Structures are given as structure tokens and as C-alpha cells.
């Protein structure tokens, strides 16, 4: 299966935002302790009813730019009725992040999750590493070595950018430019394995547009790509409703003895200078991040100890490899289950005696079929040298989501719900 390749590429991408440790191997900024447990970005109890009245929790993994399947899995929960009302006041829905990228309908997907989270009290939408990188991409070039949205894989599909642009700005040249970009990606990047030497940037020495031999066509593609990327990043600015919403996504969500987050929990965070974080400490990160996530404040925050831990929480994959580590984390946080996304596979994985749930089951059709590559998916297409194939994407939503049901003994029964 393609997942080992996808994960290897993703691990390489983690270097974009820095790691948990400084080069010295130590975290050298004091931890700020919290003394009151909080479950929301405001530092207070969340707006939904008391946790003790919730009997069922649905958890949906990474949706990655597939609005159709996002709607499908939402319908599977049955939580929203035909009249638009919340059908079960004793149920909660948690999205674990990564609504954008790796599929062509990211904007529609993130807008869907946003509308649900804003409308219904019992919905939590967490921060994924791809949402965090969108926020980082708003930084000026001197603060960003390589823009995430200009990678030739794993982030913004060319067609995805269309939805961010006003209709009046989409011309025949726009569509022609996107056709050329898809062909160049297939033949020059994937077919020739040039993932690291070519960018989806309109200008510069690594620009994919440099591969276009005809000068007039090259100029047209550069201008169209520059225009579309401008609209894309503007959509997530601190001045837009969408940008403000993404900035306020919580990093973790604690519900009784459960913790939800995107990536995982590195045990190193328990041994940093200045104290040992607890569930209260991690909950406090939500408000710390939300108050520092605007464009003007984000860069210094991400360089701080808080920022390094936030980045680790949305990117860490070590929990998947060690039940001993999961047990240690669960004991330190006093939780019975750790529920994460971020690391894809064909199915939801219930691990470590049901104490670790890895729920990224590649719910997005484009990543499931073609991995991190930008393939339109409307047909099966080979690179000119025959070394890479973009496969056709079907209409079936595969994978699964998780349903947690409270037992009379206080524990949680885990079920995986498939299509």
C-alpha cells in the first residue's frame, strides 16, 4: 500500500515548522502553568452541556479536501436531522483536523466543518497540521523558507485554487494554466521523481513554470498561478471570517477521560524545564495558541516553547509505534483513551487494548487513491515515461469513523462505523 510512502514524505515535511527540541536538545523557554482545567479555547468550560450528560461521541478523521465524503460521513452519524436540528442532545461530534489539502474541494470542506461547528453546541473542530501550515504560509518570505502551498505534492491541488478565486477572475487562460500544471506535475515531477527540486511557485529558480519552453505560455501560466495563489492565501488572512475561525481551532479536546488531538503526544513534553504538563496544562495551550495565531503574532509564538509543543501535538507520530508510550502518556494525563488523526491507513486502527485510536482512515478519495500527488482523478493517466500513474477517483467514500458509547461502568465502548 502507498501509506508507508505517504508517511515518509509527511515526516520530511515536519521539518518545515521545526521540532519539539532546539538544536541544543533542550526546550529553553519556561512553561506557563495553568491551575484550572479548561476544555475550550477561551479557558472556560465549553458551551455545550456538561460532559457528564454526553453518552455518545462520534469522531471523524482527516477529510482532506473531499467535501462530498465529508457530507457522507456527517450523514452516517445521523446527528443532523432533515429539519437541520441536532438529533441527539446527548451526543457530541469531534473532527480531529486536516480539512484542507490533498483534494480539490478544500474550501467547501473547511466551510462545511466551520458551519457545523458554529451552528451546533456539541461540535468540536480541532486544528490539524495542514490548517496550521496554512496559517504559517501567511508569513512573509523572510520568515518562511519554503511555502507549504507551493509544494508539488501533499498540499494544494491546482484545481483546489479555483474555488478561492472570484468567478470574474477565472478565464480560459486560468483553465489552460491548470491543465498545464497537472501535466507538468505528472510528467516532470512524479514521473521523474523530482519532488524536492521543483516548486509550484510562479517564479524563482525552482519554479515549475521554468519547464514550459514557449515563452508566452510560460508567462501566462506564471501570471495565472500567481493570481490563484494570492486569492488562496488571502482567504485565510486574519481579516476574513474563515481565517479567524481557523486561527481559533483548539489543539486538544478533553472529554472526561478521553483526549482528542490531531497528531499525538510526545512524552518529552512531560519533562521540559519549568514543570510537567498535565491535562490542565495541555488544555491551556488552546487559549495560548488562539490568542497568538494572528499573522502578526504567529511567528514569535511558534518559536516559543508553547509553539514548539503545539507543532509537536499536530505532527507527532510516535504513539503509533509503542503501546508502552501510549500507556505512559495516558497515565500522565489521567485518560483512558488517546484519539488522533494525521497518520493515514485504509482503516481505523484500535490499538493498545483500546487505549489508542488512530482514526485517519483516508476519508478523502484523492489521498486514498493517489496519495499525496496532485492527480485530477477524472481518468487514469500515465506519465510520458510510464513510471507514474494517476488513477481514476471513484464516487465511493471509504474508510470509517468512530463511535464511542458510555457504558454503565463509566467506560467507553469503541465501534468503527464504515460505509
PEZI-V656151 format. One record per helix or strand of 2 or more residues. SS is the DSSP state (H for helix, E for strand). FROM is the first residue (numbers start at 1). TO is the last residue. If there is no record, write none. Layout:
<<SS | FROM | TO> <SS | FROM | TO>>
This chain:
<<H | 3 | 16> <H | 51 | 53> <E | 56 | 60> <H | 67 | 77> <E | 91 | 95> <H | 106 | 119> <E | 123 | 126> <H | 129 | 136> <H | 141 | 143> <H | 148 | 150> <H | 158 | 164> <H | 167 | 169> <H | 172 | 190> <H | 208 | 211> <H | 215 | 234> <H | 241 | 247> <E | 252 | 255> <E | 258 | 261> <H | 267 | 271> <H | 279 | 290> <H | 295 | 303> <H | 305 | 315> <H | 318 | 321> <H | 323 | 333> <E | 337 | 340> <E | 349 | 351> <E | 356 | 358> <H | 365 | 370> <E | 381 | 382> <E | 389 | 390> <E | 400 | 406> <E | 412 | 418>>
